[in-house]
Amino acid sequence: MKAWKLYGINDLRFEETGMPSPGEGQVLLKVKAAGICGSDIQRVFETGAHRHPLVIGHEFSGVVEAAGSGVDENWLQRRVGVFPLIPCGKCAPCEQRKYEMCRSYDYLGSRSDGGFAEYVTVPAGNLIELPETVSFEEAAMLEPMAVAVHAMRHAAGLSRSAAAAICGFGTIGALLAAFLLEAGYENLYVVGNKEFQKKRALALGIAPEHYCDSRRQDVRAWLQEHAGGTDIFFECTGRNQVLNWGIESARPSGRIILVGNPLSDMTLARDIYWKILRNQLTLAGTWNSSFTGEDRDDWHYAVKRLQTRNVAPAELITHRLPLERLREGLLLMKEKKEDYCKIMVIP
């Protein structure tokens, strides 16, 4: 089969490799669609993976072609999405079924072979069956959708009229906005820095006066003027400046939800730290998503929204490429020579 293998930083090769064989508790998946994540860019061009060589890619869907020992054969030929985190099942978070916080996890596409290939083996316990109405492309976006749902659930307990702001309007930010709107949040503000992000926000139903372009406007002043401050602020960029905006724009008892992977060290000036204390703010981290196999987990929540068509992630796909052109998609995201949101690879 053909696969993209990462041999080290900036050493990604498209090559013929042996067909993987499913072991105990695993299935062989024929990959039907795979999305490129921003973390793939860092992995390929900056940090490398946890081991090399490695097939990268953790946002994918497909059809079960074969089953290893101990796997229910009813999975055969099923259309599925894949939760990429493989928990140890033994640590304290795993015992509480908070698998996203596993202390000793494996991960498809960064620690074990992932989805930028024609076939991949995955644990049967990480599969979620797809309704016939859900496409493979939509299913390949279940991972970022579930991440957005996981972040949204930090708004639990807030009034639907609370002032909520999202700063960073890439794939996760756009999906988060779609889920918040679908859940009935009436007072949502979006901060972006590209004209096509504004168009995307308006298409989702964000009012024009609720969109701030950080290239042209002082975000803190804008949020105070338009929202009167924020009850909850989603930091979706991993940038220190944006974290400061969230703290400075927060109302008393406000929440700042840290969603974006940090691009550098994150530090707090003393006057910013004082604002956390004096306004009794809550800063909460969120990472990955909950997948327990139960109806209430983040992945099942996302699948239900796909079934009802209340959230339409396929509208965020700006590029579709065959597997052999993966490098083209990676470079497009790295060099930012044209507008993009989600780039989808079709093996």
HELIX and SHEET records of a PDB file:
HELIX    1   1 GLY A   38  GLN A   42  1                                   5    
HELIX    2   2 ARG A   43  THR A   47  3                                   5    
HELIX    3   3 GLU A   73  TRP A   75  5                                   3    
HELIX    4   4 ALA A   92  GLU A   95  1                                   4    
HELIX    5   5 TYR A   99  MET A  101  5                                   3    
HELIX    6   6 ALA A  124  ASN A  126  5                                   3    
HELIX    7   7 PHE A  136  ALA A  140  1                                   5    
HELIX    8   8 LEU A  142  MET A  152  1                                  11    
HELIX    9   9 ARG A  153  ALA A  155  5                                   3    
HELIX   10  10 THR A  171  GLU A  182  1                                  12    
HELIX   11  11 GLU A  195  LEU A  204  1                                  10    
HELIX   12  12 PRO A  208  HIS A  210  5                                   3    
HELIX   13  13 VAL A  219  ALA A  227  1                                   9    
HELIX   14  14 ASN A  240  SER A  249  1                                  10    
HELIX   15  15 ARG A  270  ARG A  278  1                                   9    
HELIX   16  16 ASP A  298  THR A  308  1                                  11    
HELIX   17  17 PRO A  313  LEU A  316  5                                   4    
HELIX   18  18 LEU A  323  ARG A  325  5                                   3    
HELIX   19  19 LEU A  326  GLU A  335  1                                  10    
SHEET    1   A 3 ASP A  11  GLU A  16  0                                        
SHEET    2   A 3 LYS A   2  GLY A   8 -1                                        
SHEET    3   A 3 LEU A  54  VAL A  55 -1                                        
SHEET    1   B 5 TYR A 119  PRO A 123  0                                        
SHEET    2   B 5 GLN A  26  GLY A  35 -1                                        
SHEET    3   B 5 GLU A  59  ALA A  67 -1                                        
SHEET    4   B 5 ARG A  79  VAL A  82 -1                                        
SHEET    5   B 5 LEU A 127  GLU A 129 -1                                        
SHEET    1   C 4 TYR A 119  PRO A 123  0                                        
SHEET    2   C 4 GLN A  26  GLY A  35 -1                                        
SHEET    3   C 4 LYS A 342  ILE A 346 -1                                        
SHEET    4   C 4 ILE A 317  PRO A 322  1                                        
SHEET    1   D 2 LEU A  85  ILE A  86  0                                        
SHEET    2   D 2 ASP A 106  TYR A 107 -1                                        
SHEET    1   E 6 TYR A 211  ASP A 213  0                                        
SHEET    2   E 6 ASN A 187  GLY A 192  1                                        
SHEET    3   E 6 ALA A 163  CYS A 167  1                                        
SHEET    4   E 6 THR A 230  GLU A 235  1                                        
SHEET    5   E 6 ALA A 250  LEU A 258  1                                        
SHEET    6   E 6 THR A 282  GLY A 285  1                                        
END                                                                             
